[in-house]
């Protein structure tokens, strides 16, 4: 798909050309492969227990060793203490230790920093600016950590953590070493850098009783002195002064922005100063005729009067010509020009043609070896130019080849002969119809629904007429659409069910085989059906689910529809999971006599055999079940088993899908399972309806735990995995691990 999510930080290696890393908030970290011009994912081998550690709050490189790279992980500070990962082979392999403080890669303020820094003169020493527990130091490359109590010994308790900055405490913001050698001259001299700067956000400053937003140490962190910031900054910003980044020029002059919030997307007022250790000089401020909005990313190159300075304009949304995206100066901030524009149009960047974007420009970096190479981050990936200072209006490109952050919420594979190969729904970015697996999907109803994305939670097609597609999701409010021409054009449902105010990510849709009825299974509510494409809706007789229903239409009999109430998470043992069958097109349902233990949406699934009526498969988290009589009776398959206790999420049967049978097979379909067999959680294939299983992904392709699957009905062996974006095996049956991603999503959507 390409991009599809926020990239809070880009990190260039200061001594090795073309070596850069990108960290995302929820979906992996990447290293740039300059020879192939593609980003290489570095965390695809993380398994399900590591799924919460695919986003990185901060990354750092060793300036003296191009092979060493570090990162800290955990999605949110509420998840407990984070992890410190270290690699000596540029991220090909990782080891980790548990940190003594929380980390929040997807919390607010996730572009602030970098929080993790390696002392360039003593690279065994690392510092970390934590969100809740002050400043920390390691003397052994991150294996052990101790709090730098000379700054503060304060640690937020859980109540303070959950209330600070709306539950996203920022704490100490960054660490910057003030070295006395040029950036190209780092050496492991063995003598620790003595001058260090750290920024302190309002939440930690106030709770810890600190008196300044900026602190300086001249003895390697043994003691700290507060640095008073300009009065104009506190006057404009009041008590909410954030310093999202601090950049040091080659002559030691510091460039320091002041922002009004933690971001992402901090808006006006904002301002940029430079500081030579004694004197503050204001360079530019919002609302003074040159830019409007906040300051996000900041980077500098060179020294003296010719210092090149760039910053991102954050917190502004829209594509009007007067909205700035990025600003540059070639003379140390004396004069400024907007350079975040498309050189071929002369107007503001147009996201949809791949030339740019606006909004969360909260990190922006100059290549230390070539100041014409500049990249900035945004809500959908990275934008880059190779003529930042050499062109009046630099040309930008969508620099996401290899980066996949689409959070897939729904997939549906059409019948053989359909004019497309897959339909999908995603968090933040809506729905898509894929006519090719190797080019960008351009068929999407996102523009009709909201114009700027939304959660596409359910999508399905009429099996007998697959050009008819229905999709539902949350686009500000609950909305649904249908297409009669395989996604070329879309029509919004004229109405929605009366309970569909905000459906959430577990709401789904099913279309009967003849396309006559649409059934909308609304999270937490009674499902509704429509016989007139959303003109009106009628409640089914299904009870309210404990949380949500899985729902599927029989692909052979247009009167049959199936629903499975998964019962909610396992910690509600009084609930029961139940299965229901409709024989009148989804109007009324009858309950199966069997019940199951409750388990959440993410570890349960429902699928039908597209080639046989009434052949229904159910994954209840622990076991896989099959019914050949439309859910009246059930048989439990053997071979899979949950490993460990429930909260480990290493379940026996998580999701199931059925696709094209093996050539010459006596069986009607091939079955695919996300589950655990012989103690190994993976994706499995069965060509004999579950009698035996073969693993089809290897240890390098676990994607933090695959959470969804769809099987191609035309090509034997081809399956689509909900991993990092959508992953598929290229040409049907493959040796283990031969999965890749749909790519080249440079021309539309996010």
SULRARA-V987779 format. One line per field, one symbol per residue. ss: DSSP state (A for helix, B for strand, O for the rest). psi: psi as a letter, one per 30 degrees, with the letter a starting at -180 (. if undefined). burial: I if it has 16 or more other ideal C-beta (glycine too) atoms within 10 Angstrom, else O. A space follows every 10 residues. Layout:
ss: ???
psi: ???
burial: ???
This chain:
ss: OOBOOOOOBB BBOOOOOOOB BBBOOOOOBB BBBOOOOBBB BOOOOOOAAA AAAOOBBBBB BBOOBBBBBB BBBOOOAAAO BBBBBBBOOO OOOOBBBBBB BBOOOOOOOO OOOOOBBBOO OOOOOBBBBO OOOOBBBBOO OOOOOBBOOO OOOOOOOAAA AAAAAAAOOO OBBBBBBOOO OOAAAOOOOO OOOOOBBBBB OAAAAAAAOO OOOBBBBOOO OOOOBBOOOO AAAAAAAOOO OBOOOBBBOO OOOBBBBBBO OOOOOOOOOO BBBBBOOOOB BBBBBOOOOO OOOBBBBBBB BOOAAAOBBB BBBBOOOOOO OOOOOBBBBO OOOOOOBBOO BOOOOOOBOO AAAOOOOOOO OOOBBBBOOB BBBBBBBBOO BBBBBOOOOO OOOOOOBBOO OOOBOOOBBB BBOOOOOOOO OBBBBBOOBB BBBBOOOOOO OOBOOAAAAO OOOBBBBBBB BOOOOOOOBB BBBBOOOBBB BBBOOOOOOO BBOOOOOOOO OOOOOOOBBB BOOOOOOBBB BOOOOOOBBB OOOOOOOBBO OOOOOOOOBB BBBOOOOOOO BBBBBOBOOO OOOOOBBBBB BBOOOOOOOB BBBBBBBOBO AAAOBBBBOO OOOOOBBBBO BOOBBBBOOO OOOOBBOOOB OOOOOAAAOO OOBBBBBBBO OOOOOOOOOB BBBBBBBOOB BBBBBBOOOO OOOBBOOOOO OOOOOOOOBB BOOOOOOOBB BBOOOBBBBO OOOOOOOOBB BOOOOOOOOO
psi: ejbglkjfkk jkkffjkgjl lkklffhllk kkjeefhkkk kggffkaefg eggfkkelll ljffjffkkl lklkekfffa kakjkkkghh gelklllklg llkifgllgf fkakekkkjf fiffkklkjl efgaklkkgh hgekkkkiff ekgkkkleee effkhhgike bkelkkkilg llfggkkiff jkkekkkkkk leeeeeefgl flfklkkghg gelkkkjklk eeeeeefbfi jkjelkkklf gfkkkjlklf lfalhkalll lkllkgfekk jkelllggfe lkalkclkkl kalafgkkkk lkjlgkklgk ffjlekklkg hggellkkgh lkffffalkj efggfallci ifkkkkkffj ffjkklllfg bkkllgheff keikklljig jfkjgkjkfk kkkllkflgl fkklklkfgb lkkjfkfglk kfjkgeeeef fhaljjfkkl lkefiffjkk klajielkll llkghhgell kkkfllkffi ejflfgklkk kleggekkkj jkkglklllk ghhgelkkkl gklkledlkk kkkkfejffk kkkjjffalf gifflkklkk kkghggelkk klfkllkkll efgllklljf fkkgjkkkjg eelklkkghg gelkkkllfl kkkaleffgi lejelklkak lkkgkflflk kkkjajkhgj kaklkkghhg elkkkglaff ifhgjkglkk kkfejkfklk kjcjbkklke hbkllkfika kkahhfglb.
burial: IIIIIIIIII IIIIIIOOII IIIIIIIIII IIOOOOOOII IIIIIIIIOI IIIIIIIIII IIIIIOOIII IIIIIIIOIO OIIIIIIOOI IOOIOIOOII IIIIIIIIII IIIIIIIIII IIIIIIIIII IIIIIIIIOO IIOOIOIIOO IIOIIIOOOO IOOIIOOIII IIIIIIIIIO OOIOOIOOOO OIIIIIIIII IIIIIOIIOI OIIIIIIOOI IOOIOOIOII OOIOOIIOOO IIIIIIIIII OOIIIIIIII IIIIIIIIII IIIIIOOOOI OOIIIIOOOO IIIIIIIIII IIIOOOIIII IIIIIIOOOO OOIIIIIIII OIIOOIOIII IIOOOOOIIO IOOIIIIIII IIIIIIIIIO IIIIIIIIII IIIIIOIIIO OOIIOIOIII IIIIIIIIII IIIIIOOIOI IIIIIIIIII IIIIIOIOOI IIIIIIOOII OIIIIIIIII IIIOOIIIII IIIIIOOIII IIIIOIIOOI OOIOOIIOII OOIIIIIIII IIIIIIIIII IIIOIIIIII IOIIOOIOOI OIOOIIIIII IIIIIIIIII IIIIIIIIII OOOOIOIIII IIOOIIIOIO OIOIOIIIII IIIIIIIIII IIIIIIIIII IIIIIIIIOI IOOIOOIOII IIOOOIOOII IIIIIIIIII IIOOOOIOII IIIIIIIOOO IIIIIIIOII OOIOOIIOOO IIIIIIIIII IIIOIIIIII IIIIIIIIIO OOIOOOIOIO IIIOIIOIII
